[in-house]
């Protein structure tokens, strides 16, 4: 330290100058509240009502929300909500709603948000078919006996299926589907059914199908492929083109066989379904279906009566949103063939699902307003809410009695019980945009066609 003498100044002034030069009391040499160079500061802020504590100790916020920790040390924060609140999320140096661990390589800030616990509760009801049990997390459901519980609004309840010996979970129905994990968002009252089956006798679920190969294009179709069916009698695929009323024929390996025109029907053709023998159902978006004859000699078809039978199924949907999908349950010795139809809708609205039994042929148009009994077994908008946004194509599964519906907007297929609308299983579609049609191939494979003329084949695991 150097001493400087200042002429004409008092001793007190001299001492002050010495103090300035030595740094004493002015924050120049540690002390005075500065964080030492080998420490970093952690600041915690709270929104709502709760407490955050740290390990190692130092933070107890509520009261003590700031502490210094050695550089590069790891500090874990824990949240405890006050009564009437729940922890919602971390922000800042931690994010999300799970654990929070902060690396103190520099000064850090963390905010913990607590929200008021909702007093609104919704009821979750479980039903069981077959032999098994369902439990829940959080606790509340233990269904063999306790099958109903109320949960706070917006909570998520996970359900676990516990089959009895010799049984398996076949599938969930209701707020869950398929046979994998079931998590239910309790933003309204919910119902879930667990269907158990004898091992080895479980249903065929489309969620267990996987893509066989990459999608491939049908070069013979200029554009707008919109429906497909497998003609068992001919052992051929038939693909219909929209805005052309043209049907293209392909063999089992999708080698081109030929094509023909369907005359005297709306060109807005959307769906195809094999009826049996040499009969095929074709539907246009004016909601009129025609049963036409297609055999090995067909090189053109007159789709109007009396040469072909016509059925007006529903009033036109308007704005190019009429019936796009059609499927047929084949006739037996005791039951007539049944035709299922779905109206496209869009954005989850104006979807419709209907069916009718094919009456005896006549020379007149069958009409839902007079001589054709058409049944709409459920409200499709309500039943498929938040599952699919439209209904674009359909096929009937003889093995299960279900219909498979493809959604163009949602890029997925759903397996549906046709009397109730219960969604049994779902399959996310990939590889091409705008899937519009679906059929079963000769070996049980699911074959999808897109508006861009792409074909993709899915096979069961």
Residue, then its C-alpha position, 0 to 999 in steps of 0.5 A: x500500500x502506498x501513502x499519499x500526503x495531501x497538503x492542506x487536508x485534515x487527518x480525516x481526509x487523509x484516512x479517507x483517501x487511503x481507504x479509497x486506494x486500498x479498496x476497504x469498505x467499497x466492494x473491491x476485495x470481496x464482502x459487501x454482498x457480492x457473490x464470490x466468483x465460484x458461486x452462482x445464484x438461483x432465484x425461484x418465483x411462485x405463481x399461485x399458492x405452494x412451496x418450492x424447496x431445494x436439495x441441497x438445502x437453501x431454497x424454501x420458497x415461500x420465504x427464502x427464494x434465493x440462494x447461492x450454490x457452487x458453480x456447476x453443482x446440481x440443485x433439485x427443486x421439489x414442489x408442494x401445492x397448498x390446499x386447494x391447489x395443484x402443481x401445474x408446471x415449471x418455467x425458466x431453467x426447468x420446463x414441463x410438469x415432471x422433476x426439476x434439476x438445475x445445473x448451476x453453471x451460471x445464475x439461474x431462474x425458475x418459476x413454479x406455477x400452481x393452479x386452483x384445483x377444480x371443484x368440478x368432477x366427472x364420472x368415469x364408468x367401466x363395464x366388463x364383457x368376459x372374465x377379467x378386472x379393470x383398475x385405475x390410476x389414480x385409485x378409485x376403480x377396481x371393477x369387478x365390484x367398484x366400477x364407477x368413480x368421479x375424478x376432477x375435471x381435466x385429470x387423466x385416468x389410466x386404466x389397466x385390464x387384468x384378464x382372468x386365467x385363460x383370457x386376454x383383453x380383446x379390446x377397449x370400447x368407448x373413450x378408449x379403443x384397441x387393445x393397448x394402453x387406455x388413458x382417459x381425459x376427464x373433461x366430461x363424463x366418460x364410459x369405457x368397456x373392457x372386452x375380454x376373450x378366451x385366449x386364441x379367440x380374440x377379434x381381428x383388430x386393424x390396429x394390429x395391421x402394418x404397412x407391407x411395403x411403400x405406397x405405389x402409384x397406378x399409372x393408368x389413372x390420370x387422377x382422382x382415384x376415389x374408391x376400390x373393391x375386390x371382385x371375388x368373382x373375377x379375382x380383380x381389383x376395381x378402382x373408380x375414378x371421380x369426375x369420370x365415372x370410369x372403373x379400372x381393373x387390376x389383377x391381384x398384383x395390380x397389373x392393369x387389365x382394362x377399364x370401362x365407363x359407367x353411363x347415365x349416372x352422376x360422374x361424381x363417383x366416389x365408392x365401390x363395393x362388391x355385392x356378390x356373384x357379378x354385382x357391384x355397388x357404385x355410389x355417387x356424391x348425389x347420394x344415389x347408388x347403382x347396382x351394376x353387373x361387372x363380368x369378364x366381358x364388361x366393356x361398358x355399363x348403363x347405370x340407369x334403371x331398368x338395366x341397373x338398379x338404383x337406390x337414393x339413400x339420403x338427401x344430397x349433403x351439399x357442397x360436394x360433401x355427399x356419400x363417399x363410402x359404401x360397403x356390403x354385407x353379403x346375403x345369406x340363405x336367411x338374410x338379404x344383402x345389407x348396404x352401409x353408406x357414409x356421408x363425408x362431412x368435413x371438419x367433424x360436422x355433417x358426417x352421416x352413417x346409414x344402412x339399408x337391406x337390398x330389396x328385390x330388383x324392380x324397374x324403378x328407383x328405390x328412394x328413402x322417401x318412399x319405398x326404401x327403408x334406410x336406418x341411421x343407427x347413431x349420430x356420426x358427428x357425436x359418435x366420431x367426435x375427436x376421432x375422425x374429421x370426415x368419412x371417405x371410404x368403407x368396407x365390411x369385414x365378414x370376419x368380425x361384422x365390423x365396418x372399416x371406415x377411412x378418413x381422408x382428413x384425419x389420415x386414419x382408418x377406424x374399425x366400427x361396430x355398425x349398430x352402435x358406432x363404437x370404435x373398436x380399433x384405429x389405424x394411422x395411415x401413412x405413405x401417401x396423402x388423401x386416402x379415399x377408399x379401402x377394401x380387403x384383398x384376397x388374403x385378408x390384407x387391407x388395401x387403401x387407395x388415395x386421390x393421388x392414385x397411390x395404393x398402400x397395402x397393410x397386413x395383419x401382424 
